[in-house]
Amino acid sequence: MAISLDRFGFNTVTMGGDLGHKLECMKAAGFAGVELWARDLIAHPAGVEKAAELVKSSGLKVTDFQPLRDFECAPDAMRPHRLEMAREQLRQMALVGADLLLVCSTTSPLAIDDPERAAEDLRTLATLATPLGIRICYEALSWGRHVNRWHQAWDIVRRCNRQNVGLNLDSFHMSVHGDDTPETLAQLAEVPVEKIFLVQLADYFFEYSDRQADMIELARHQRLFPGEGLHDVRDLVQLLEQKGYRGHYTFEVFNDDYVNSDPMVVGQRGMKSARWISESVIGA
């Protein structure tokens, strides 16, 4: 059976234009979910509350709210500030009815290299999020300061040991480190499926590079929809489906050309990719 298309979400960063029009184009293209950024609300000319109303009236499910950056392993003097930023994002999430916060591994040069400290910080965040019914998913950025591979992120999630803290898998960040091989995917199969909270998918043309500058350039400007480049995501999706993953797949595609194109055309292009995955992977 094909994967249900209502499990696919579209990221606002992929389209140009105002928030309302982006949401309309996603819905018209057939998407049921939207990945929101804090800046979608903060930068709206009519204010945060008006932006939240647009999201709620769109009928799209907020798959996740992102990103909380440089949160874990901050020096002691910076921790109160980071906690205040976290509280503000949790407040914004409540406005749009979002229940999953994406936390990126820190890139701060001041960050402490201590997995136990990282797990402690995520536990603190989980405590803040629990009364709000919000879950936390932790992602390894490929250029993260100390955590840049999915298995490092999983180690911290495991140490954290909170029900509402899980793992985010981003196929781009996995692929640029060569972590999409059959051997690596076999290791991923050992992660309990209930601890995988979100899966982000993207493709790109270039081959692996270990230069951080290349990774950042690719990540922020030249990603493609799955099936448009050289890095097939279907083995990852098939593994997850076989494991029993039933969460969302979202397209986090940063691409300068797409941002400068007709949002409706970009939305249709994304849905073509969703259908390609849905029809070629055996789902639930």
Buried (B, 14 or more C-beta within 10 A) or exposed (E): EEBEBEBBBBBBBBBBBBBBBBBBBBBEBBBBBBBBBBEBBEEBEEEBEEBBBBBEEBEBBBBBBBBBBBBBBBEEEBBEEBBEBBEEBBEBBBBBEBBBBBBBBBBBEEBBEEBEBBBBBBBBBBEBBBEBEBBBBBBBBBBBBBBBBBBBBBBBBBBBEBEBBBBBBBBBBBBBBEBBEEEBBEEBEEBEBEBBBBBBBBBBEEEEEEEEEBBBEBBEEBBBBBBBBEBBBBBBBBBBBBBEBBBBBBBBBBBEEBBEBEBBEBBBBBBBBBBBBBEBBEBE
